[in-house]
Amino acid sequence: AELRSMKNIGKSTDKKLKAVDISCAEANCFQLGSKESYFMLKLANPEVCTVHLYALQGAIDDIEFKHLSEPVKQDLKSFSNKL
């Protein structure tokens, strides 16, 4: 599947993911997981923020990122803050 077909993945995020060799939803993002994908994005684009991490997790879970549970958001935020 194309990345842009996933929830939360717009044109800008799609471009950033492809720049770090994450180009196909099944082959990359699902296997790497949201944290590893975000880490790769953050290395290449220091300006990306925790919302990108939420969006990746939501894309993997096939839900809008704003509907992630609070425990999931807290875990992802803690990860992001450690980078």
C-alpha positions as CSV (number, residue, x, y, z in Angstrom):
1,A,0.0,0.0,0.0
2,E,1.1,3.5,-0.6
3,L,1.9,5.5,2.4
4,R,-0.5,8.3,1.5
5,S,-3.4,5.7,1.6
6,M,-2.8,5.3,5.3
7,K,-4.6,7.5,7.9
8,N,-2.6,10.5,9.1
9,I,0.0,10.4,6.3
10,G,-0.3,13.5,4.1
11,K,1.9,14.8,1.3
12,S,4.6,16.3,3.6
13,T,4.9,13.3,5.9
14,D,4.9,11.0,2.8
15,K,7.8,12.9,1.3
16,K,9.8,12.9,4.6
17,L,9.2,9.1,5.0
18,K,10.3,8.4,1.5
19,A,13.5,10.5,2.1
20,V,14.5,8.0,4.8
21,D,13.7,5.0,2.6
22,I,10.3,4.3,4.2
23,S,8.2,4.0,1.0
24,C,5.7,1.2,1.3
25,A,3.4,0.8,4.3
26,E,3.7,-2.9,4.7
27,A,7.3,-3.2,3.9
28,N,8.6,-0.5,6.2
29,C,6.4,1.3,8.7
30,F,4.5,-1.7,9.9
31,Q,7.7,-3.8,10.3
32,L,9.8,-1.0,11.8
33,G,7.0,0.3,14.1
34,S,6.2,3.9,14.9
35,K,9.2,4.5,17.2
36,E,11.9,3.3,14.8
37,S,10.2,5.1,11.9
38,Y,10.0,8.3,13.9
39,F,13.6,7.9,15.0
40,M,14.7,7.7,11.3
41,L,12.6,10.8,10.5
42,K,14.0,12.7,13.5
43,L,17.6,12.1,12.4
44,A,16.9,13.4,9.0
45,N,14.4,16.2,10.0
46,P,15.2,17.5,13.5
47,E,12.1,19.7,13.3
48,V,9.6,16.8,13.3
49,C,7.7,16.7,16.6
50,T,5.8,14.2,18.7
51,V,2.7,14.7,16.6
52,H,4.5,13.0,13.8
53,L,5.1,10.0,16.1
54,Y,1.4,10.0,17.0
55,A,0.5,10.1,13.3
56,L,2.7,7.2,12.5
57,Q,1.2,5.1,15.3
58,G,-2.3,6.0,14.2
59,A,-1.4,5.1,10.7
60,I,-0.1,1.7,11.8
61,D,-3.2,1.2,14.0
62,D,-5.5,2.5,11.2
63,I,-7.0,5.2,13.4
64,E,-6.9,9.0,13.5
65,F,-4.0,10.0,15.8
66,K,-6.2,12.1,18.0
67,H,-8.0,8.8,18.9
68,L,-4.9,7.1,20.4
69,S,-5.4,6.1,24.0
70,E,-3.8,8.3,26.7
71,P,-1.4,5.5,27.8
72,V,-0.2,5.1,24.2
73,K,0.2,8.8,23.8
74,Q,2.2,9.0,27.1
75,D,4.4,6.1,26.0
76,L,5.1,7.8,22.6
77,K,5.7,11.2,24.2
78,S,8.2,9.7,26.7
79,F,10.0,8.0,23.8
80,S,10.1,11.3,21.9
81,N,11.3,13.3,24.8
82,K,14.3,10.9,25.3
83,L,15.6,11.6,21.7
